[in-house]
Amino acid sequence: MEYRIEKDTMGEVKVPNDKLWGAQTQRSLENFKIGTEKMPSELISAFALLKKSLALVNCKLGKLPEEKKNAIASACDEIIDGKHPNEFPLAVWQTGSGTQSNMNINEVIAHRAMEIIGIDYRNSKEIHPNDHVNMGQSSNDSFPTAMHIATVITTYEKLVPALNRLHQSLNAKAKAWSKIVKIGRTHLQDATPIT
């Protein structure tokens, strides 16, 4: 396996050359080998939706150039569409603020955004994980916001349809068995007949 050297405020770290993540994610992988449970894909998608929204707002406020906003938004769209799932290897067991996952998504978005506009992310920080993707954000806000977004979307897309199917199934059973009389039970005793 080939590696590249990534640098951050803590120094240098070797990162697999074929991965979009950077130094922060690599350090987390090396220093926090806890459990095998990975961050749910719904949370990763919600994080990408949040980062895209913030890139659009930061551009509108004149803080983020249009080209960088477009590249970041495109990278986020790919993640929302389920692409690059292997770029999010961190365990769910981490700090309460989710700093490692926040940085993981920032690094992947920044590096993929640079690929989209034809820049080799291995040799450039033209789109920086902190300065551009994480602009105006804190892990203490981003992670809970992404969790809320994931909860709303998952509730709407999965839980509500499942509850509707359960409701329909119970209604069908109620109609199918409506003519069957059986003994009701209460306090471990027979009670009145019910249908």
C-alpha positions in Angstrom: 0.0 0.0 0.0 1.3 3.5 -0.9 1.0 6.4 1.6 1.1 10.1 1.4 2.2 12.4 4.2 -0.5 14.7 5.6 0.3 17.6 7.8 -1.8 19.4 10.4 -1.3 21.2 13.7 -0.1 18.0 15.4 2.5 17.3 12.8 2.8 14.7 10.0 0.9 11.4 9.6 0.9 8.7 7.0 -2.4 8.3 5.2 -3.2 5.6 2.6 -2.7 7.3 -0.8 -6.0 6.0 -2.2 -8.2 7.5 0.6 -10.0 10.8 0.5 -9.7 11.3 4.3 -6.8 13.2 5.9 -4.7 13.6 9.0 -7.4 14.0 11.5 -9.3 10.9 10.4 -6.1 8.8 10.2 -5.1 9.9 13.7 -8.6 8.9 15.0 -8.2 5.5 13.3 -4.9 4.9 14.9 -5.6 6.3 18.4 -9.2 5.2 19.0 -9.4 1.5 18.1 -12.7 1.1 19.9 -15.4 -1.3 18.7 -16.4 -2.2 15.2 -19.6 -0.3 14.8 -19.3 2.4 12.2 -21.2 5.7 11.9 -24.6 5.1 10.3 -24.9 6.0 6.6 -28.0 8.1 7.5 -25.8 10.3 9.7 -23.1 10.6 7.1 -25.7 11.7 4.5 -27.2 14.2 7.0 -23.7 15.6 7.6 -23.2 16.1 3.9 -26.6 17.8 3.6 -25.6 20.2 6.4 -22.2 20.9 4.9 -23.7 21.6 1.5 -26.3 24.0 3.0 -23.6 25.9 4.9 -21.4 26.1 1.8 -24.4 27.7 -0.1 -25.0 30.2 2.8 -21.3 31.0 3.2 -21.1 31.8 -0.5 -24.2 33.9 -0.4 -22.6 35.9 2.5 -19.5 36.5 0.3 -17.3 34.3 2.5 -16.8 31.4 0.1 -15.9 31.8 -3.6 -18.5 30.4 -6.1 -16.2 27.8 -7.6 -15.4 26.3 -4.1 -19.0 26.4 -3.2 -20.0 24.5 -6.3 -17.2 21.9 -5.8 -18.1 21.4 -2.1 -21.8 21.1 -3.0 -21.0 18.5 -5.7 -18.9 16.5 -3.3 -21.7 16.6 -0.8 -24.3 15.5 -3.4 -22.2 12.4 -4.1 -22.1 11.5 -0.4 -25.8 12.1 0.0 -26.3 9.8 -3.0 -24.4 7.1 -1.1 -21.1 7.3 -2.9 -17.7 6.9 -1.1 -19.1 4.8 1.8 -15.6 3.4 2.6 -14.3 6.9 3.2 -16.1 7.0 6.6 -14.3 4.3 8.6 -14.6 5.8 12.1 -16.3 4.0 15.0 -19.4 5.4 16.6 -17.5 5.4 19.9 -16.0 8.9 20.1 -16.3 12.2 21.9 -19.8 13.5 22.6 -19.2 16.4 20.2 -18.4 14.0 17.3 -15.3 16.0 16.4 -13.7 13.0 14.7 -16.6 12.3 12.4 -17.0 16.1 11.7 -13.4 16.2 10.6 -13.7 13.0 8.7 -16.5 14.4 6.6 -14.8 17.8 6.2 -11.6 16.1 4.9 -13.5 13.8 2.5 -15.6 16.7 1.1 -12.6 19.0 0.8 -10.5 16.4 -1.0 -13.3 15.2 -3.3 -14.2 18.8 -4.1 -10.6 19.4 -5.2 -10.8 16.3 -7.4 -14.0 17.6 -9.0 -12.3 20.9 -10.0 -9.1 19.1 -11.2 -6.8 19.7 -8.3 -4.7 16.9 -6.8 -5.7 17.0 -3.1 -2.5 15.2 -2.2 -0.5 18.3 -3.0 -2.9 21.1 -2.2 -5.2 22.6 0.4 -7.0 24.9 -2.2 -10.2 23.7 -0.5 -9.4 23.3 3.1 -11.3 21.0 5.4 -11.5 23.6 8.2 -11.2 26.9 6.4 -13.8 26.1 3.7 -15.9 23.0 4.4 -16.2 23.7 8.2 -16.4 27.5 7.8 -18.4 29.1 10.6 -19.1 25.8 12.3 -18.3 24.0 15.6 -18.4 20.2 16.2 -20.5 21.0 19.2 -23.2 22.4 16.8 -22.5 20.3 13.7 -22.8 16.9 15.2 -26.1 17.4 17.0 -27.5 19.2 14.0 -26.6 16.3 11.7 -28.1 13.9 14.2 -31.4 15.9 14.2 -31.4 16.0 10.4 -30.7 12.2 10.2 -33.5 11.6 12.7 -36.1 13.7 10.7 -35.1 12.2 7.4 -35.0 8.6 8.7 -38.4 9.1 10.5 -40.0 10.4 7.3 -38.4 7.9 4.9 -38.4 4.7 7.0 -40.3 4.9 10.3 -43.5 6.6 9.0 -43.9 4.2 6.0 -43.3 1.2 8.3 -45.9 2.4 10.8 -48.4 3.0 7.9 -47.7 -0.6 6.7 -48.3 -1.9 10.2 -51.5 0.1 10.5 -52.8 -1.4 7.2 -51.8 -4.9 8.3 -53.6 -4.6 11.6 -56.7 -3.1 9.9 -56.7 -6.1 7.5 -56.4 -8.6 10.4 -59.2 -6.8 12.3 -61.5 -7.1 9.3 -60.5 -10.7 8.6 -61.2 -11.7 12.2 -64.1 -9.5 13.0 -66.6 -12.3 13.0 -64.6 -14.6 15.3 -65.8 -14.5 18.9 -63.3 -15.3 21.6 -63.1 -15.0 25.3 -61.5 -11.8 26.7 -59.0 -12.2 29.5 -58.2 -10.0 32.5 -56.3 -10.7 35.7 -55.6 -14.2 34.5 -59.3 -15.0 34.3 -61.9 -15.3 31.6 -63.9 -12.2 30.9 -66.5 -11.1 28.4 -66.6 -12.3 24.8 -64.9 -10.1 22.3 -64.5 -10.0 18.5 
